């Protein structure tokens, strides 16, 4: 009688000191023990939500994905993430895990079990044990890239984002993926990266690209990137970097270009622009992002530039909540009350700002200048 294995992992150590951990996952579905690696941000905290990135071919891709996430998140180009990698190189088991029936294009019996291992054991374990955001991303390479597509065909796509690196396509996948993306009604990021050099599935991938490119749906965010100088090995590094750029572009702080070309030219109040921008981030990525100081300063500058002083009121309230120990909230409130013609209230707001911590370009001297000017004008 075959021994039944339980889906149990023992993670030792404190997350703050053990960023990367490799463990054996005992799978009931596979009836196997599988090597799995985990990465948790070194400043992981339970009250913050982290996207979950699932990486197949972890022997080759896991370290690359972790390095890119650490670098990108440090520079505010994407959120910190929890990353899980499934190792598949020993015995070349990747081909058994992700193989498909030639006639139907569907997973083999082993592939179905591997699908259930990911979807009903490994990922639920992480979602129930750690503070994961609803946003999940799948990353695979050639045969393992194709395997991610099977999660796309659930009634609701299991993943929100896919990176398919030079995929080896299952039967009819070049038509099935575009058809599915045409029908899907949730926010989906679908990335395909391909080297210029000829591969066995190149023509089918290009056929799939043409079909997906013709889809005109706001909820489908499709990216196809082809690299002249990449080969079948280096394409993996190109792909991870580019997909993070594609998917997490809305997450980045406001740039000077966005400030000039979008904020200053927008017809809506500048604070509405900020609200809409962060609502879009939540809609696309499935979790809330705290408003960046960079973005607050951009909106403040725009409100001054456009004489949109009404935006200072909600901006001041936002700063009081998000930067409660700093001058921001009360200083912006003081400027709003000045413009409103409420000098007494403005005077009190600037006094409160003077007592708080300096931040960015705001200094106590600036608050004092405002106080002295109000005293001179109104005799307070």
N, C-alpha and C positions, 0 to 999 in steps of 0.2 A: 504494500500500500504506500502510495506516494505521500511524503510528509507535507502537511499544509503549513505554509509559512505565513507569518503574520506581518502586516504592514507597519512595522515599528522601527523607529529610529531613535538612537540615543545620541543627543547632541551634548557634548561636554563643554564646560568652560563658559565664561561670561562673554556675551556677544561683543562687548566693547574691546576685549583683548583677543578675540578669535574671529577675525573678519572672514576668513575662508576656512571651511571645514569639509573634509572628505569623509563620508560615512558609508556604511553598507545599509541599503534599504532592503528589507525582507518583504518581497511582494507576494501576496496571496494570488493575485491575478496571473502573474507570470510563473509562479512556483519557482522563483529564482531569487538569488541575492544579487542586487545590482549596486555598482559603485556610483555614488551621487556626490556632487560637490555643491556647497552652498556658500554664497557670499552675502554678508550683512554689513551695511554701513557701520563704520567704527563708532559713530555717535547715534546708533539706533536707539529710538525711544518708542515706547508703546503708544503714546498719544499722537504719533505722526503716522500717516499712511504712506506706504511705499508701493509703487508699481512692482509687479512680479514679471521677471523675464525668464523664460524657459529656454534652455539651450541644449540641443542635441549635439552629438559629436563633441562632447565636452573635453575630450583629450586634446582637441585642436582649437576649439572655439571659446571655451569657458574663460581662460585667462585673458583673451583678447576682449571679450565682452566686459569683463570686470574692469580691466584697465581703461577702456573707453568710458564706462559709466563713471568711474572715479574722476577721470580727467574732465569730462563734460559737466558733471554735476558740480565740481569744484569751481567751474567757470560759469555756472548758472545757465548752461545750455540744455540741461535736462534735469529731471528730479533724481535724487538718490533712489536706488532700486534694490530690491531683494532679487538675487539671481540664483537659479538652480540649474546645474548642468548634469546631464546624464551621460556617463562614460560608455562608449560603444566600440572601442578599438580592439579590445582583447578578443581574439578569435574572429575578428572582423564581424562581430555580431550585429553591427549597424545594418547589414544587408538582410539579416533575418528579422530584425525588429521592424524594418520599414519596407520590406518586400511587398509586392502586389501581384495579384493574378493577372497574367498577360491578357486574357480574354476580356475580363470585366473591368480591370483597372482598380479593383477593390483590394484592401489589405488581405494578406494571407491569414491563416488561422493564428500564426504567431503575431502578425501585425495587429490583429484585433485585440489580442491580449496586451500587447505593448500600448496600444491606444487606451485601453482601460486602465492600465497601470498609471499612465500619465494623468488621465482625466478623472479617475475615481479614487486614486490612492495618493500619489505624490503631491499633486497640486492641492487637493483638498487638505492634506496634512499641513502644508505651509499656510494655507488660508485660515485654518482654524487655530494654528499655533502662533502665528505672528501677525503683525499689524500691516496687512497687505491692502492696497487700494483695489478697487474693482478692475483697474486697467491691467491687462495681461498681454505680454508679447511673446511670440514664438520665433525662434531663430534656428534655421537648419541649412545644411550644405549638401548639394547634389541629391542623393537618395533621401537623406533625412529632411531636406527642404521640401520635397514633394509630400512627405508624410504630414506636414503641417496642414496641407489642404484639406485633409479629412476632418479636421476640427472646424473648418469653414462651413462644412455642409450640415452641421447641426441646425435645428430650428432657429436657435440663436447661436451665432458664432462663439465658440468657446474662448477665442482670443480676440482682442481688439486690434492687434497689430501683428503683421507677419513679415519676416524677412526671409526671402527665398533666394539663397545664394547659388547661382548656376545650377538650377534644379535638374534632376533626372525625372522627367515627367511620366506619371503612370498613363495607362491607356486612356485616350480621349480627354486628358486633363486640360489640354490646350483649348478645348471648347467648354468643358465643365466649369472651370474657374470663372471665365467671363460670364457665363450664364448665371452662376450663383451670385456674383457681384452685381449683376443687373437686377436681381430679385431682392437682395438683402436690404433691410430697412434700418440697420443700426450703423453707428459710426465705425468705419473700418479703414485701417491703414494697411495697404498691401504693397510691399516693396519687392521688386525683382532686380537683382544685379547680375550682370553677365560679362564675361571676358570677351574680347573681340575675336580671339582665336576660335577656330571651329571646334565645336563639341558635337557629340552624337545627337543631342536634342536641340541644337541651336535653332534650326528652322522652325521647330514646333514652339519653342519659346518665343521666337519673333512673331509667329502666328498668334499666339496667346496675347502677346503685347499689343498687337494691332487691334484685336477684339476688345481688350479691356480699355484701351485708349479711346475707343469710340463711346464708352459709357459716360453719360453726362448726368451724374447724380452728386448732390452736395455731400452726402454722407459717405461716399466712397472716395478715399484719398489714395490715389494710385501713383506710384513712382517707378520708373524704369530707368536704370542707369547702366550704360555699357562703357567699358573701359578699354581703350586702345592698347595700353601697355601692360595690362594685367594678364596673368595666366591663370590656370585652374587652381593654383595654390594661393597666389597673392590676392585673388579676387575676394577672398574671405575678409581680409583686413580692409580693403576698399569698401566692401559692402556694409560692414558694421558701422563704420564711421558715417557713411552717407545716409544710412537708414535712420540713425539717431538725429542727424541734421533734418531729415525730411519729417519725421514724426513729431519731434519735440520743438520744432521751430516756433510755435506759438508760446512755448514756455519761456523763451528767452526774454530778458529785460528789454524795454523799449530802446531802440537804437536811434542815433541822430537822424538817420534816413527816415525812419517811421515818424519821428517827431515832426520833421519838416514836411514830408509828403502826405501824411495821413492825419496827424493830430491838428496841426495848424490849418489844414484845409477842410477839416470835418465840419459839417453843418450842425452837429449836435454839441451841447455843452461838453467841455473837455472832461469833466468828471464822468459824464455818461459814457464817453469813449473808454475811460478806464474800467468802469463797471462792465461794459460790454466785452471788453478784452478778456477780463478774468472769468466772466461767465462762459465765454467761448473755450477757455482753457479747461474749465470744469466739464463742459459738454463733450469736448474732444477726448480728454484724458481720464475723465471719470473721478477726479478728486479735486479738492480746492487747493489753490496755491495762495500762500500769504503774499500780500502786495509788496513788491520790492521797493526799497527806499529809492532806488534809481527811478522807478516808474512814478513814485509820488513826486519827486523833484521835477520830472518831466511835465507832469500835469500842472504842478504849481507854476512852472515857467510859462506854460502855454496859457494858463488862466490870466497871468499878468500880460502876456504878449497880446492876447485877444480881448483884453478888458472884460473877461468873463469872470467877474468877481463872485457871482453866485456859486460857482464851482468851489470856491474856497470854504464854504460852509460845510458841505458833506466831506470835503477833503480833511478839514480840521477834525471832524468827528472820527473819521477813519484813523487818523494819526493818534488820537487820544487812546484808541483801543489797541492799536498795533505797536505804538512806540510811547507807552504811557509815562515813561520816566524822562522823556526828552521835551525840548521846547516846541517841537513841531506843531502839535495840536493847538496849543494856546496862541502861538505866534500867528498861525494862519487864521485862527479865529479873530485875533486882534485886527489883522488887516481887513478881514471881511467886515467887522463892525465899524471900522474907520470908513470904509466905502459906503456903508449903510447909513452913515450919519449918526452913529451912537458913540460919541467920544468917551463918555464915562465908562461904558461897558468895554470899549476897546482898551482904555487905560488899565482896567483890572485884568484883562486878558494878557496884556503885555507884562504886567507885574508878575503874574503867575508864570509866564514863560521865562522871565528873568531868573526865577528861583529853581529852574529845572536844568537838566543836562544839555550841554551844547551838542549839536549833531549836524553833520555835513557842513554847509556854509553858514548855518545859523549860529550866532555867538551871543553871549550875554551883552556885549557892547551894542549889538544891533537892537536888542530889546530895550536897552537903556536909552538909546537914541530915540526910539519911538516914544518912550515914557517922557523924556525931556521935551520932545517936540509937542506932545499933548499938553504938558504942563505950561509951556510957553504960549500955546494957542488959546488954552481954555482956563488956565490958572488953577489946575488941580494940584 
